[in-house]
Amino acid sequence: MASPVELVLSVARNLVAKPDEARAVWREAERTVEITVAPEDRGKIIGRRGKTIDSLRVLINTAFGEENKRLDIRLVED
């Protein structure tokens, strides 16, 4: 099975106009996947009213979350 980073990165690259600039890093201490995309693609990851990034959070928690241990996704600026 893929890792949370691979899953999030795969979905993110399919959403953005510049997939080569998409990066994802796992932060173990925070149990967070940090995504970096081109500035003009940030809105595509966030989505209207945050629905896209919220859906990504549900997806990784369904696939990789453990009971009482949630994963998070954070969009960071480069």
Phi and psi restraints in degrees (range 20) as a CNS / XPLOR table:
assign (resid 1 and name C) (resid 2 and name N)
       (resid 2 and name CA) (resid 2 and name C) 1.0 -68.7 20.0 2
assign (resid 2 and name N) (resid 2 and name CA)
       (resid 2 and name C) (resid 3 and name N) 1.0 163.2 20.0 2
assign (resid 2 and name C) (resid 3 and name N)
       (resid 3 and name CA) (resid 3 and name C) 1.0 -87.0 20.0 2
assign (resid 3 and name N) (resid 3 and name CA)
       (resid 3 and name C) (resid 4 and name N) 1.0 166.0 20.0 2
assign (resid 3 and name C) (resid 4 and name N)
       (resid 4 and name CA) (resid 4 and name C) 1.0 -56.9 20.0 2
assign (resid 4 and name N) (resid 4 and name CA)
       (resid 4 and name C) (resid 5 and name N) 1.0 -38.0 20.0 2
assign (resid 4 and name C) (resid 5 and name N)
       (resid 5 and name CA) (resid 5 and name C) 1.0 -64.6 20.0 2
assign (resid 5 and name N) (resid 5 and name CA)
       (resid 5 and name C) (resid 6 and name N) 1.0 -45.2 20.0 2
assign (resid 5 and name C) (resid 6 and name N)
       (resid 6 and name CA) (resid 6 and name C) 1.0 -63.2 20.0 2
assign (resid 6 and name N) (resid 6 and name CA)
       (resid 6 and name C) (resid 7 and name N) 1.0 -40.5 20.0 2
assign (resid 6 and name C) (resid 7 and name N)
       (resid 7 and name CA) (resid 7 and name C) 1.0 -64.9 20.0 2
assign (resid 7 and name N) (resid 7 and name CA)
       (resid 7 and name C) (resid 8 and name N) 1.0 -49.2 20.0 2
assign (resid 7 and name C) (resid 8 and name N)
       (resid 8 and name CA) (resid 8 and name C) 1.0 -63.7 20.0 2
assign (resid 8 and name N) (resid 8 and name CA)
       (resid 8 and name C) (resid 9 and name N) 1.0 -42.6 20.0 2
assign (resid 8 and name C) (resid 9 and name N)
       (resid 9 and name CA) (resid 9 and name C) 1.0 -64.6 20.0 2
assign (resid 9 and name N) (resid 9 and name CA)
       (resid 9 and name C) (resid 10 and name N) 1.0 -40.1 20.0 2
assign (resid 9 and name C) (resid 10 and name N)
       (resid 10 and name CA) (resid 10 and name C) 1.0 -62.1 20.0 2
assign (resid 10 and name N) (resid 10 and name CA)
       (resid 10 and name C) (resid 11 and name N) 1.0 -46.4 20.0 2
assign (resid 10 and name C) (resid 11 and name N)
       (resid 11 and name CA) (resid 11 and name C) 1.0 -66.2 20.0 2
assign (resid 11 and name N) (resid 11 and name CA)
       (resid 11 and name C) (resid 12 and name N) 1.0 -44.7 20.0 2
assign (resid 11 and name C) (resid 12 and name N)
       (resid 12 and name CA) (resid 12 and name C) 1.0 -60.9 20.0 2
assign (resid 12 and name N) (resid 12 and name CA)
       (resid 12 and name C) (resid 13 and name N) 1.0 -42.4 20.0 2
assign (resid 12 and name C) (resid 13 and name N)
       (resid 13 and name CA) (resid 13 and name C) 1.0 -65.0 20.0 2
assign (resid 13 and name N) (resid 13 and name CA)
       (resid 13 and name C) (resid 14 and name N) 1.0 -26.8 20.0 2
assign (resid 13 and name C) (resid 14 and name N)
       (resid 14 and name CA) (resid 14 and name C) 1.0 -81.1 20.0 2
assign (resid 14 and name N) (resid 14 and name CA)
       (resid 14 and name C) (resid 15 and name N) 1.0 -14.3 20.0 2
assign (resid 14 and name C) (resid 15 and name N)
       (resid 15 and name CA) (resid 15 and name C) 1.0 -92.9 20.0 2
assign (resid 15 and name N) (resid 15 and name CA)
       (resid 15 and name C) (resid 16 and name N) 1.0 -28.7 20.0 2
assign (resid 15 and name C) (resid 16 and name N)
       (resid 16 and name CA) (resid 16 and name C) 1.0 -96.0 20.0 2
assign (resid 16 and name N) (resid 16 and name CA)
       (resid 16 and name C) (resid 17 and name N) 1.0 162.1 20.0 2
assign (resid 16 and name C) (resid 17 and name N)
       (resid 17 and name CA) (resid 17 and name C) 1.0 -79.9 20.0 2
assign (resid 17 and name N) (resid 17 and name CA)
       (resid 17 and name C) (resid 18 and name N) 1.0 -27.4 20.0 2
assign (resid 17 and name C) (resid 18 and name N)
       (resid 18 and name CA) (resid 18 and name C) 1.0 -118.7 20.0 2
assign (resid 18 and name N) (resid 18 and name CA)
       (resid 18 and name C) (resid 19 and name N) 1.0 76.8 20.0 2
assign (resid 18 and name C) (resid 19 and name N)
       (resid 19 and name CA) (resid 19 and name C) 1.0 -64.7 20.0 2
assign (resid 19 and name N) (resid 19 and name CA)
       (resid 19 and name C) (resid 20 and name N) 1.0 -25.5 20.0 2
assign (resid 19 and name C) (resid 20 and name N)
       (resid 20 and name CA) (resid 20 and name C) 1.0 -68.0 20.0 2
assign (resid 20 and name N) (resid 20 and name CA)
       (resid 20 and name C) (resid 21 and name N) 1.0 -19.8 20.0 2
assign (resid 20 and name C) (resid 21 and name N)
       (resid 21 and name CA) (resid 21 and name C) 1.0 -92.7 20.0 2
assign (resid 21 and name N) (resid 21 and name CA)
       (resid 21 and name C) (resid 22 and name N) 1.0 -3.6 20.0 2
assign (resid 21 and name C) (resid 22 and name N)
       (resid 22 and name CA) (resid 22 and name C) 1.0 -77.6 20.0 2
assign (resid 22 and name N) (resid 22 and name CA)
       (resid 22 and name C) (resid 23 and name N) 1.0 133.4 20.0 2
assign (resid 22 and name C) (resid 23 and name N)
       (resid 23 and name CA) (resid 23 and name C) 1.0 -135.9 20.0 2
assign (resid 23 and name N) (resid 23 and name CA)
       (resid 23 and name C) (resid 24 and name N) 1.0 151.2 20.0 2
assign (resid 23 and name C) (resid 24 and name N)
       (resid 24 and name CA) (resid 24 and name C) 1.0 -142.3 20.0 2
assign (resid 24 and name N) (resid 24 and name CA)
       (resid 24 and name C) (resid 25 and name N) 1.0 140.7 20.0 2
assign (resid 24 and name C) (resid 25 and name N)
       (resid 25 and name CA) (resid 25 and name C) 1.0 -134.8 20.0 2
assign (resid 25 and name N) (resid 25 and name CA)
       (resid 25 and name C) (resid 26 and name N) 1.0 139.9 20.0 2
assign (resid 25 and name C) (resid 26 and name N)
       (resid 26 and name CA) (resid 26 and name C) 1.0 -92.4 20.0 2
assign (resid 26 and name N) (resid 26 and name CA)
       (resid 26 and name C) (resid 27 and name N) 1.0 128.9 20.0 2
assign (resid 26 and name C) (resid 27 and name N)
       (resid 27 and name CA) (resid 27 and name C) 1.0 -110.7 20.0 2
assign (resid 27 and name N) (resid 27 and name CA)
       (resid 27 and name C) (resid 28 and name N) 1.0 102.5 20.0 2
assign (resid 27 and name C) (resid 28 and name N)
       (resid 28 and name CA) (resid 28 and name C) 1.0 -62.4 20.0 2
assign (resid 28 and name N) (resid 28 and name CA)
       (resid 28 and name C) (resid 29 and name N) 1.0 -43.2 20.0 2
assign (resid 28 and name C) (resid 29 and name N)
       (resid 29 and name CA) (resid 29 and name C) 1.0 -59.4 20.0 2
assign (resid 29 and name N) (resid 29 and name CA)
       (resid 29 and name C) (resid 30 and name N) 1.0 -37.1 20.0 2
assign (resid 29 and name C) (resid 30 and name N)
       (resid 30 and name CA) (resid 30 and name C) 1.0 -97.4 20.0 2
assign (resid 30 and name N) (resid 30 and name CA)
       (resid 30 and name C) (resid 31 and name N) 1.0 -5.8 20.0 2
assign (resid 30 and name C) (resid 31 and name N)
       (resid 31 and name CA) (resid 31 and name C) 1.0 52.5 20.0 2
assign (resid 31 and name N) (resid 31 and name CA)
       (resid 31 and name C) (resid 32 and name N) 1.0 51.2 20.0 2
assign (resid 31 and name C) (resid 32 and name N)
       (resid 32 and name CA) (resid 32 and name C) 1.0 -130.2 20.0 2
assign (resid 32 and name N) (resid 32 and name CA)
       (resid 32 and name C) (resid 33 and name N) 1.0 140.3 20.0 2
assign (resid 32 and name C) (resid 33 and name N)
       (resid 33 and name CA) (resid 33 and name C) 1.0 -98.2 20.0 2
assign (resid 33 and name N) (resid 33 and name CA)
       (resid 33 and name C) (resid 34 and name N) 1.0 122.2 20.0 2
assign (resid 33 and name C) (resid 34 and name N)
       (resid 34 and name CA) (resid 34 and name C) 1.0 -99.6 20.0 2
assign (resid 34 and name N) (resid 34 and name CA)
       (resid 34 and name C) (resid 35 and name N) 1.0 125.9 20.0 2
assign (resid 34 and name C) (resid 35 and name N)
       (resid 35 and name CA) (resid 35 and name C) 1.0 -107.9 20.0 2
assign (resid 35 and name N) (resid 35 and name CA)
       (resid 35 and name C) (resid 36 and name N) 1.0 138.0 20.0 2
assign (resid 35 and name C) (resid 36 and name N)
       (resid 36 and name CA) (resid 36 and name C) 1.0 -125.5 20.0 2
assign (resid 36 and name N) (resid 36 and name CA)
       (resid 36 and name C) (resid 37 and name N) 1.0 128.3 20.0 2
assign (resid 36 and name C) (resid 37 and name N)
       (resid 37 and name CA) (resid 37 and name C) 1.0 -133.2 20.0 2
assign (resid 37 and name N) (resid 37 and name CA)
       (resid 37 and name C) (resid 38 and name N) 1.0 170.9 20.0 2
assign (resid 37 and name C) (resid 38 and name N)
       (resid 38 and name CA) (resid 38 and name C) 1.0 -59.2 20.0 2
assign (resid 38 and name N) (resid 38 and name CA)
       (resid 38 and name C) (resid 39 and name N) 1.0 145.8 20.0 2
assign (resid 38 and name C) (resid 39 and name N)
       (resid 39 and name CA) (resid 39 and name C) 1.0 -53.1 20.0 2
assign (resid 39 and name N) (resid 39 and name CA)
       (resid 39 and name C) (resid 40 and name N) 1.0 -37.5 20.0 2
assign (resid 39 and name C) (resid 40 and name N)
       (resid 40 and name CA) (resid 40 and name C) 1.0 -75.0 20.0 2
assign (resid 40 and name N) (resid 40 and name CA)
       (resid 40 and name C) (resid 41 and name N) 1.0 -10.9 20.0 2
assign (resid 40 and name C) (resid 41 and name N)
       (resid 41 and name CA) (resid 41 and name C) 1.0 -98.4 20.0 2
assign (resid 41 and name N) (resid 41 and name CA)
       (resid 41 and name C) (resid 42 and name N) 1.0 -4.8 20.0 2
assign (resid 41 and name C) (resid 42 and name N)
       (resid 42 and name CA) (resid 42 and name C) 1.0 -57.6 20.0 2
assign (resid 42 and name N) (resid 42 and name CA)
       (resid 42 and name C) (resid 43 and name N) 1.0 -41.7 20.0 2
assign (resid 42 and name C) (resid 43 and name N)
       (resid 43 and name CA) (resid 43 and name C) 1.0 -63.8 20.0 2
assign (resid 43 and name N) (resid 43 and name CA)
       (resid 43 and name C) (resid 44 and name N) 1.0 -30.9 20.0 2
assign (resid 43 and name C) (resid 44 and name N)
       (resid 44 and name CA) (resid 44 and name C) 1.0 -70.2 20.0 2
assign (resid 44 and name N) (resid 44 and name CA)
       (resid 44 and name C) (resid 45 and name N) 1.0 -32.5 20.0 2
assign (resid 44 and name C) (resid 45 and name N)
       (resid 45 and name CA) (resid 45 and name C) 1.0 -75.5 20.0 2
assign (resid 45 and name N) (resid 45 and name CA)
       (resid 45 and name C) (resid 46 and name N) 1.0 -40.2 20.0 2
assign (resid 45 and name C) (resid 46 and name N)
       (resid 46 and name CA) (resid 46 and name C) 1.0 -70.6 20.0 2
assign (resid 46 and name N) (resid 46 and name CA)
       (resid 46 and name C) (resid 47 and name N) 1.0 -47.7 20.0 2
assign (resid 46 and name C) (resid 47 and name N)
       (resid 47 and name CA) (resid 47 and name C) 1.0 79.7 20.0 2
assign (resid 47 and name N) (resid 47 and name CA)
       (resid 47 and name C) (resid 48 and name N) 1.0 172.5 20.0 2
assign (resid 47 and name C) (resid 48 and name N)
       (resid 48 and name CA) (resid 48 and name C) 1.0 -67.0 20.0 2
assign (resid 48 and name N) (resid 48 and name CA)
       (resid 48 and name C) (resid 49 and name N) 1.0 122.9 20.0 2
assign (resid 48 and name C) (resid 49 and name N)
       (resid 49 and name CA) (resid 49 and name C) 1.0 57.3 20.0 2
assign (resid 49 and name N) (resid 49 and name CA)
       (resid 49 and name C) (resid 50 and name N) 1.0 25.5 20.0 2
assign (resid 49 and name C) (resid 50 and name N)
       (resid 50 and name CA) (resid 50 and name C) 1.0 77.4 20.0 2
assign (resid 50 and name N) (resid 50 and name CA)
       (resid 50 and name C) (resid 51 and name N) 1.0 12.7 20.0 2
assign (resid 50 and name C) (resid 51 and name N)
       (resid 51 and name CA) (resid 51 and name C) 1.0 -68.0 20.0 2
assign (resid 51 and name N) (resid 51 and name CA)
       (resid 51 and name C) (resid 52 and name N) 1.0 -34.6 20.0 2
assign (resid 51 and name C) (resid 52 and name N)
       (resid 52 and name CA) (resid 52 and name C) 1.0 -68.5 20.0 2
assign (resid 52 and name N) (resid 52 and name CA)
       (resid 52 and name C) (resid 53 and name N) 1.0 -49.0 20.0 2
assign (resid 52 and name C) (resid 53 and name N)
       (resid 53 and name CA) (resid 53 and name C) 1.0 -67.3 20.0 2
assign (resid 53 and name N) (resid 53 and name CA)
       (resid 53 and name C) (resid 54 and name N) 1.0 -33.1 20.0 2
assign (resid 53 and name C) (resid 54 and name N)
       (resid 54 and name CA) (resid 54 and name C) 1.0 -64.6 20.0 2
assign (resid 54 and name N) (resid 54 and name CA)
       (resid 54 and name C) (resid 55 and name N) 1.0 -39.0 20.0 2
assign (resid 54 and name C) (resid 55 and name N)
       (resid 55 and name CA) (resid 55 and name C) 1.0 -65.4 20.0 2
assign (resid 55 and name N) (resid 55 and name CA)
       (resid 55 and name C) (resid 56 and name N) 1.0 -38.2 20.0 2
assign (resid 55 and name C) (resid 56 and name N)
       (resid 56 and name CA) (resid 56 and name C) 1.0 -62.3 20.0 2
assign (resid 56 and name N) (resid 56 and name CA)
       (resid 56 and name C) (resid 57 and name N) 1.0 -39.5 20.0 2
assign (resid 56 and name C) (resid 57 and name N)
       (resid 57 and name CA) (resid 57 and name C) 1.0 -62.8 20.0 2
assign (resid 57 and name N) (resid 57 and name CA)
       (resid 57 and name C) (resid 58 and name N) 1.0 -43.7 20.0 2
assign (resid 57 and name C) (resid 58 and name N)
       (resid 58 and name CA) (resid 58 and name C) 1.0 -62.6 20.0 2
assign (resid 58 and name N) (resid 58 and name CA)
       (resid 58 and name C) (resid 59 and name N) 1.0 -42.3 20.0 2
assign (resid 58 and name C) (resid 59 and name N)
       (resid 59 and name CA) (resid 59 and name C) 1.0 -60.6 20.0 2
assign (resid 59 and name N) (resid 59 and name CA)
       (resid 59 and name C) (resid 60 and name N) 1.0 -49.9 20.0 2
assign (resid 59 and name C) (resid 60 and name N)
       (resid 60 and name CA) (resid 60 and name C) 1.0 -70.9 20.0 2
assign (resid 60 and name N) (resid 60 and name CA)
       (resid 60 and name C) (resid 61 and name N) 1.0 -30.7 20.0 2
assign (resid 60 and name C) (resid 61 and name N)
       (resid 61 and name CA) (resid 61 and name C) 1.0 -72.4 20.0 2
assign (resid 61 and name N) (resid 61 and name CA)
       (resid 61 and name C) (resid 62 and name N) 1.0 -32.9 20.0 2
assign (resid 61 and name C) (resid 62 and name N)
       (resid 62 and name CA) (resid 62 and name C) 1.0 -68.4 20.0 2
assign (resid 62 and name N) (resid 62 and name CA)
       (resid 62 and name C) (resid 63 and name N) 1.0 -41.4 20.0 2
assign (resid 62 and name C) (resid 63 and name N)
       (resid 63 and name CA) (resid 63 and name C) 1.0 -79.4 20.0 2
assign (resid 63 and name N) (resid 63 and name CA)
       (resid 63 and name C) (resid 64 and name N) 1.0 -37.1 20.0 2
assign (resid 63 and name C) (resid 64 and name N)
       (resid 64 and name CA) (resid 64 and name C) 1.0 -126.7 20.0 2
assign (resid 64 and name N) (resid 64 and name CA)
       (resid 64 and name C) (resid 65 and name N) 1.0 -9.8 20.0 2
assign (resid 64 and name C) (resid 65 and name N)
       (resid 65 and name CA) (resid 65 and name C) 1.0 -69.7 20.0 2
assign (resid 65 and name N) (resid 65 and name CA)
       (resid 65 and name C) (resid 66 and name N) 1.0 150.1 20.0 2
assign (resid 65 and name C) (resid 66 and name N)
       (resid 66 and name CA) (resid 66 and name C) 1.0 -113.4 20.0 2
assign (resid 66 and name N) (resid 66 and name CA)
       (resid 66 and name C) (resid 67 and name N) 1.0 160.1 20.0 2
assign (resid 66 and name C) (resid 67 and name N)
       (resid 67 and name CA) (resid 67 and name C) 1.0 -58.4 20.0 2
assign (resid 67 and name N) (resid 67 and name CA)
       (resid 67 and name C) (resid 68 and name N) 1.0 129.6 20.0 2
assign (resid 67 and name C) (resid 68 and name N)
       (resid 68 and name CA) (resid 68 and name C) 1.0 64.5 20.0 2
assign (resid 68 and name N) (resid 68 and name CA)
       (resid 68 and name C) (resid 69 and name N) 1.0 14.7 20.0 2
assign (resid 68 and name C) (resid 69 and name N)
       (resid 69 and name CA) (resid 69 and name C) 1.0 -136.5 20.0 2
assign (resid 69 and name N) (resid 69 and name CA)
       (resid 69 and name C) (resid 70 and name N) 1.0 94.6 20.0 2
assign (resid 69 and name C) (resid 70 and name N)
       (resid 70 and name CA) (resid 70 and name C) 1.0 -88.8 20.0 2
assign (resid 70 and name N) (resid 70 and name CA)
       (resid 70 and name C) (resid 71 and name N) 1.0 152.0 20.0 2
assign (resid 70 and name C) (resid 71 and name N)
       (resid 71 and name CA) (resid 71 and name C) 1.0 -101.5 20.0 2
assign (resid 71 and name N) (resid 71 and name CA)
       (resid 71 and name C) (resid 72 and name N) 1.0 156.7 20.0 2
assign (resid 71 and name C) (resid 72 and name N)
       (resid 72 and name CA) (resid 72 and name C) 1.0 -131.9 20.0 2
assign (resid 72 and name N) (resid 72 and name CA)
       (resid 72 and name C) (resid 73 and name N) 1.0 161.0 20.0 2
assign (resid 72 and name C) (resid 73 and name N)
       (resid 73 and name CA) (resid 73 and name C) 1.0 -124.2 20.0 2
assign (resid 73 and name N) (resid 73 and name CA)
       (resid 73 and name C) (resid 74 and name N) 1.0 132.9 20.0 2
assign (resid 73 and name C) (resid 74 and name N)
       (resid 74 and name CA) (resid 74 and name C) 1.0 -125.8 20.0 2
assign (resid 74 and name N) (resid 74 and name CA)
       (resid 74 and name C) (resid 75 and name N) 1.0 128.7 20.0 2
assign (resid 74 and name C) (resid 75 and name N)
       (resid 75 and name CA) (resid 75 and name C) 1.0 -90.2 20.0 2
assign (resid 75 and name N) (resid 75 and name CA)
       (resid 75 and name C) (resid 76 and name N) 1.0 119.3 20.0 2
assign (resid 75 and name C) (resid 76 and name N)
       (resid 76 and name CA) (resid 76 and name C) 1.0 -114.9 20.0 2
assign (resid 76 and name N) (resid 76 and name CA)
       (resid 76 and name C) (resid 77 and name N) 1.0 151.9 20.0 2
assign (resid 76 and name C) (resid 77 and name N)
       (resid 77 and name CA) (resid 77 and name C) 1.0 -85.6 20.0 2
assign (resid 77 and name N) (resid 77 and name CA)
       (resid 77 and name C) (resid 78 and name N) 1.0 144.0 20.0 2
